[in-house]
Amino acid sequence: MKWAAIFVLLSICSQAAAQDIEVSVFSATSKSVILRWTRVYGASSYKVIAAPQNSPGNPVGYAVFGPHRVMGTINSLSPNIMYTFTVAALDNAQEILNIGTIDSSSAPEVMDPLLTNPNRFIRENIVSSSPAEIESLDPYTEYSLSIMSVNSGGQGQPSSPVTAKTVLPPPQLSASSPSNNSITVSWAPVANAVQYSFSLYKFAWNTTIITHNTSNTNWIVSGLDMGSVYVIKGFAWDPEGRKGEDSLYIDQMTRPAVPSIANVSMVMNNGLAGISVSWERDEGFFGSLQYHVMSDQNLTCNSTSSSCTLSPVGCGEVHTVRVSTSDEAGPSDPSGPVVFITFPCPPQSLAVVESTEGSCTLTWDTVTHVNSYTAFIKRGDGAEESCNTTSRSCTYNCTCGHTYLMSVMAFNQAGSSPEGQVLNYTTLSCCPEGVSIYAVSTDTFEITWTVSRGAELYQTRAADSSEVILCNDTAPVCALSDLSCDSSYSVVVTPCNDISGCNRACKAHTQITAPCMPMNLMLTQRNSSCFSVSWTPNNRLANYTVTASGDDGTRTCNTDGNSCDITDLPCGSNFEVSVIATSPAGLGLPSYSELLETGPCCPVDQVVDQVTQAMSNVSWSPAKGAHTFITSITSTRGHARCHTMDSHCLMGCITCGTNYTVTMEAISHSGRRSNCSYEGFSSSACCPSGVRLYGMAHSSLRVHWRGAGSSHSYVTELVGSRNNYTCTASPGESSCDVPNIQCGDVYTVVVAPLSPEGSKVLFCAQRIYSVSCAGSNLGTVIYRGKRSVD
C-alpha cells in the first residue's frame, strides 16, 4: 500500500515539460528518482541533472548513461523536495543534440518505526478520515491499533484495540546479462520469506512475458532476445501465504548478437595503408550498436556503422581479424576469425655476386607471403632486361667495369610490393698480376704487384690457421708485419673500389715465414765435459744449431730434433748457450741465452800427513773454478770430513793402522760440484800400550808392552841425562832388554812401532822412570809419569 500511495502521489505531482526529448518519472524514493526518456538518433551518451526548484543554479546530482539506455536512476536526493530534472543527449564531441526537462518531487522521508508496548501507546497519527494509512512501520511485525476521536473539546477514549501485521519488505534486486540471450537476477534473502515471485517484461511491451516462483535467491532467465531491454519486479511470500511488498522495477539489457564479417580488403588513406573490415549491421532494439574490430597485431578500431579501418598496417603482415559488438549489458562474443595477408614487403639486401668471370647473380632476401618476383636490370648504356622468378636470385651476363641499376618487386594476392631498394652496382676490378712475395725479416713480408684496372684500393690479406693480417693501400706494394713464425700464409691481393667493393675471387699465393725462436732452453749435465741442450719443439720442419761461447772458445752442435749434446767442455769454465733454427724459409731468431757452467777442476796434487796417531793433515794444489772443498777420508772403521775454502784441512778421528780412501768435492761459487778421487793412505801403526820397565840382573832393564799387532817391529829408546839406550824387538815380540844401564838417573822411555820402510812412529807417548842404585847394581825402578810427544 505504501508504494502504491507513493506512485499515485508522484503521478499527481508530475508535470511533463518535454521539449525534443520526452521525459517521465518511472518511480521515486526519498533519496532517488528513476527517469525514462525517448531515444535520440546519433546520441553517444545521455546526461541527467537534478536541481532544486528553489535553487535551479545549484545542481545536487547528475549521472551519465550510454547511447543505448532510455532509463536511468539519479541518486543523492533529499526527501520531499521538488526538483527540476534535465536530460541532455550528447554526441561524440560532447555537444548537446537535444534536451528535455520534467519537474517532480522526491518521496517523503520515511517515518520512524512504530514501536508497540502492550501497556501504552508509543506513537499517535492524526488522520482526517476513514480509512487511514499508517506508514513507516517495521515489516512483518504485529501491531496493536486503537482509534480516538478528537475535536475542539478534546479527545475521546480510545477504541478497543485490534491487531494487524505488516507484510514482508520487497527483495532488493540486481541483474546482469552473462550472454546475448539470458539475464541473471539475484537478491539478498528476505527474512521470513518462504517463496519469491517475479515478473519479467520486455521494454515497450504491455504484457508480462515470463513469471517465475522460486525459493532460491537467484533466477537465470534464458531464451531472451539479443540486444533487448527487460524490466523486472518481484515480491516475497510470508509463511501465512501473504504477498509482500513489490520491489522497485529494474531494467537489464541482454548482450548483442555476434556480428558476421562480410569483407576484408586493403585500402589507402592519406598515404597510409589500412585493412578495411565490413560486417552485416544489426540496428538492435535501440538502434546503432558499438562495434569493435581487433587484429592479433594489436590494431583496433571502433564504429557504430557497418565498417571501420585498421590502420596503419605494413607490408607482409598476417592479421587475424575479429569483430565484436557491445551494448549496455556488455560485449558480444567475437566473430569467427578471418586471416588477411597484406601486400608483400619490397625485397631487401639486394646484392650482386660475380660467381664466374662475365656472370653476375643478383640476390635478395626472401620475402614472406610472396608468390613471385620480378627483377629489373638496366645497364649504364641504356639496355634493359628483366627476370621473372619464384626464387630469390637472378643471373645475367656482366663484365668488369660496367655499372648496373637493379631493383626487385614482389607480388602476392593483395598486390605488389612498394618501391624498394635500387642497387647501383659496378662490376669488380680485375685481379692484379705479377704478385711477388719477399721475406724482408723474420716476421715481415713485402708484397708487390702490377696495377689492376678499376682498382682504387688494394687489400692485402695474409691468413694462416689462427690469424689474419690485413694491409690496405692505394699503391701496388704492401708490407705485412707481425706475422707468426713457422707458419704457412695464404696471401691474397684483392682490388677494391668505392662502388663495387672488393674482388674476392683473386688467386691466393702461399709463403712460409722463418722458423720460430726456440723456447724453454734446458741444460742437463751428462758428465763433467758434456751438457745436453734441449728446447720446446715449436717448428714443423727446421734444423737447429746450438752455440756455446765463452772464454775458453766456442762449441757447437747441430740437430733436426729438439736436443743436442755439447762435448769437450773444460772444467771450471762458463759459457753462454743459445739455439737458432733454420728452414727453407730462412733463418729464425736465436733463442734467449742460458749460462752454462762446467764443474770446477779437481786439484792435481793432494798430500796426507799424519800429525798424531788420531789426526792427519790433508793438503792440495789450487783448482780452477773451485771456491770451496769438501775432503773425506773413509775406512771400514769410520770416516772423517771437512769443508773449507783453504787448500788444506786437518782431519781428526783417525784410527791407527788403518787403510783410508781419500775423496774430494770441488764446489764452484754457484754450487756446481766436481767429485775428485785420490790414492788412499794408511795410517801409522798403533803405539803400544801397557809399557812397563823392570830391573834385571847384571844392570839390565827389560821394557815390556802390549802390541797392537804382530806385523810390526818396535824400537825402544831410553833417554837419560848422561846416556841414551835403544833396543829393537822383532815382529811378534812384546819386550826387549837393555843391558848396562847407568843407575841413579831418570829416563824417558818411548816404545814406537816401525814402518815397513823402517821409520819410527814419532807420536807415541813418553814415560818417565827413575832407576836407583843398590850398591853397584840397579836399585828400584820407579814410574814417574807419562808425557805426550812435543
Steps between C-alpha positions, in 0.01 A plus 500: 500500500792735579654475155166527325432822692837639406450412134157673491639804678783536253263454210289787630799728566688433176471761229665408170691786342633320195682658220668286235558223759197364681584441868285315757539373856493123528527481881635698796627455855602753761863482375472420127283528186487266197445692174404381152565692176465459125804398293679761283667368183873566488536549876818349651387559862226654716569733794236538776514799744285563811462853647259625772225724365580759765867506397522406129860617468632248755466143369510235772569199283564371151554171319625400151356203305603325178339547157277196536340593835153662517455458876728599785518576871627824657592477869611722791163683518334644812155380614179680400676767286374627163775459237545594135649202314681574169595228244754605230594285195875543414691408182856363476640852546287543815290760326128517593271354233163529682377574850193425714387590856239395757408630847436239764529451875694239688304281740441606864744399770442159649339539841652355810397143567190454717609322815214317688482449867197304632470740799500833310489674164834593352384713207187683392404584142243769424274412209206694355283218370448127488659284382844626604850378401776473757845510348860430608427182685742209532445228240349168603414635851173468697358828641213583743289789363237723672303801371416820692271782392629854529306830489528847645386371826776245524550136420282210586580161641690256275310221338556139580836401344527285193814324376647513153825367351705674232611306189855401394730768352580489125812309385790724389564392141817514287545363147763432235514339156754215472416434132301647214183300583496483882471716810599406855290657782625473859395641839583473867278264701194669656450402862197271556441459126402150385473573128557774243299595193636697204372649178711590196383745232661586172540873479221678304281189523186520707479141619703277725699251299641288783396439863700293739463364855805380693636448848858574385669838502580512128318449172666434163269596213599355163351498149481881487546725201848630429572867566161562668401681822297313760325635812480279811314526832419256778373444854532249786238270663483460877416173683135610529476507120481878483654687210779739601570850379595532128858584417601793287523433128853437370600490136766280340614473139616176340829493315492556123527231229836385364573700180598326174796633298399571140825618338866576576715698252799736466439877487724806483412818688726806490797285408441253782405140431216346693270198514135581439267263687122498437221295656128449493356776712232430762310809614390329817203597716645841582656580163876508431733284703869554572719273286857412593743360240823343621807344341749268665763758400370740770295715264140598587230730373147583620192595303125536525463439125566183300875544436823642634868497404792350692789737441785532453609162370827405338608269228516127546284491813262219585194623687238285666196729510194468726200728561292529814217735597392637835204662670425601857501134606854444377679365193391218278719204421747578220426391148678215331862588403588618151868476403622777268851546356605850395696581184860365507797701619752609237798265483794620705873439514545506124847378419696391197740208495736460207499124517720452194671739264233668287209361705323689780224383729260747662373372834262630763354392829197273499175689550219323681157454345622551143389320185765631257777757439597717203857633477574805282858548376614811313853542370682832481466507117118492527438131426242338726393151587268340753476166671187332642562236764359334807847463654706778656772540238543589136810447281609728215811563288743761629859616443737694719473878506128531415235668716153348544180630663291215643173473690262218597125499562300231681139396427219322688119494490478837679711670230858602440756616748581871533802638323803359674873517489675600176846347483771692316766242423833529324665172409815398681848613409735254330738293709858635510777318313866442583455449874840453671561429869830571676588416861682817608528391865398211719145637543449728199401440137532759225247436220508674160275474191404678183220757496156348421223672302219655701671469837512800732624312802680172557434280800781257569404213727729240652328221691621190676308257717471738793514862384439743218729797423366778281658789314305764304682733262448679172852413380586163341727405790432400859693382805335253739664494841455320829456168323515175693823306466517163324157552348371443152313812393251523219558845350229660285510844340141621456420805284220724629312814405242711679211392278532127443702407802771236482568216261526196728565253220869579449759224524675429831880462532669292769805619696664354811648720773837440665518237774407590853752587767568193717344538844548356848869409472607242753857396579564154638850388600585155369857490636772741597568603139163447331167684527173413326309807370123451443212731405129496428432381143305785339584466130357259249822440306828664599868439572650635820851621585604516866786739580688520831736802520740577783855599596616151408367526145181397318336160480210411263269211411227453238175303493157485341345390831454689823820411688875498435814413703789748537819305577868562588416774745790588733453496873459823690369693201189714420318503166201688352273254317239585232312311227398624154270330249530496121252381238445545125325827591816642656673553829297550815580706806741352755358380826551679825842411645559272794824500704687171513752437773719191500599342825815633669831325434639251752830585671787324319700417813383387842718407802399333829733551801425322829543748783413275793381147536136627462548811284622562144549813286373487138630764256449553126594719207275786365211404265339717226141601568499354854385719786475250786607141555347211688768238587405157632711206623315174538580154637310201628552638850349841429553820311593865540392805300579871479367792289732795444594781266871435575735265318550280805293335768579341838315167541434341839365165619766303306538138600856378509607213282206548257482537120299815398340611172542871426229690296424865436215716367604824333213753513463812286350835605165393350502168681602281209707204624774274368586169666872437533664170596858448619732218607416373846735504799566281802524646845806416703516190718349539843722594793526220757327520832584371845870595478684385815868515603645224714846474658695187409827342613829626384385862474245421232151644452216323325240708316166324458182612308180383346518523125211588261600233251773250412595645163713785628845528658541730797787716607556598861690816594617591852631851527677601820694799612832326439435210264249390235405138428305322225376151428288353219244224521415285204143465372291304745720580802368720783822570698865572467794519745734793536837402661753710692260759624648786700315512832425810690340678208152592367412355162243595240376176343329484159382181330397567135414272207709508184356550155570247225759744378664499844400847614383551857158626590573833661187565705498213754477604864814540720518351845739612779672258732765553767758222549677501842826324594535218749869487542647430167177349369174650390268594774133574492330600170229757570239623242489875514222576246430543130515792263399551142734552219577867442 
